Structures are given as C-alpha cells and as structure tokens.
Amino acid sequence: MRKLSIRLQSGKIFTALKVQKIDDMKRFIKLENNETRLKIAKAYDASLPAVSMALNFKRNSRKCIAMRTMAIENGGVLYEESINQKNVK
C-alpha cells in the first residue's frame, strides 16, 4: 500500500491509501445528475468515459482519486456491493 496526498482545488489536502483491487467487492459512486459529471470532467481536463471509469473504481490514479473525492463533495454517494455472499443459517 502507498499513501497518496492530493491537494484539491478547494485547497484541502486529501490523503488516501492506494490499494490493490478487491475482487469480492464492487464499489461505485452514483451521481444524481449529469451536470456534476461534466463539472468533474472540466475541472480535471478529462473525458466523460474517464470520469465514468474513475467513479466505477476501474482506475486508481491520483487524478481518479481526486475525481472521486470531488464527486462525493458534490453530492455523490458511495455504494459497495459484496459479490461473494455467504448464506447464514
């Protein structure tokens, strides 16, 4: 694991751990409207497919972590789904 520190446009410093992909967990950030997606793309000079891959945790670069942080700051909701579920008796 590596520790990443990113300075956001608001001046705050965001620190996160860069970890390997977790196979049994699916994570994504859902945005209510497309305007926020366009705002993120413009702020980080990225295409809409790049923003989509960042919000679906398909990429894990510093820029993608910053895009996910901006999405959450602007009303995005982080969802986690467990793929391997065990039945409990």
N, C-alpha and C positions, 0 to 999 in steps of 0.2 A: 504494500500500500504506500502511496505517496500522498503527501499533504499539498494541496493546491490553495493558493491565496489569490483572489481576484478582486481588483478594485472595480466596483460598479460605477455606472455613470452618476449615481446619486452621491458618490464619494465614500460610501461604506465599503468596508473590506469583507468579502465573503470567503470563508475558509471551508473547504470540503476535503474529504478523503477520496482519492481516486482508487476505486476497487475494481477487481475483475468482474465480469458479467456473472450474475447469479442465474443459474439455469432453471431453478424451480420457482422463480418469482418473476412475474411480469409487472412492470411499472410503467405508468404513463401520466402525463399531466394534461388535463382536459381544460380547454378554454371555452368560455361561454360564447364569444363572438370572434369573427374573423379579423376584426379591427386590431385586436391585441396581437394577433399573429403577424399582421402587416407591420405593426409598430416595432415588434421584435426584429423582424427581417430588416427593416430600415435602420434600426439602431446598431445592428451588428453587421451590416452590409452582407446579408446572407439571402439565399433564395428561399422561397416558401417550402420546397422539399427538404432543404437543410434544417429549417426550423422544425418541421414535422419530425424528422429523424432525431433531432435533439430532444423534443418533447416526448418521444416514444422510447428514449434511452437506447437508441440504436448506435449512437456515437457518444463518446465521453471525453471530448477535448475541453480545454479551458473555455473556449468560446461557447461550446454546448452547455457547459455547467452554468455559465453566465446567462445564457438564454433561458435555461430552466428557472434560474433564480428570478429573472425579470418576469417570467410568466407567472410565478407564484406571487410575486409582489403586486402584480396587476390582476389578481383575482383568479388565477388558475388553481385547480385542485389536483393534488397528487393522489393517484389511485394505485393500489398494489393488489395484484391478484396472485393467489397461490395456485400453481399449476398441479403440483403433486399433493392431493388432499388424501388424508387417511380417514377411514371410517372409524368412528369411536363407538364401542359397544357399551 
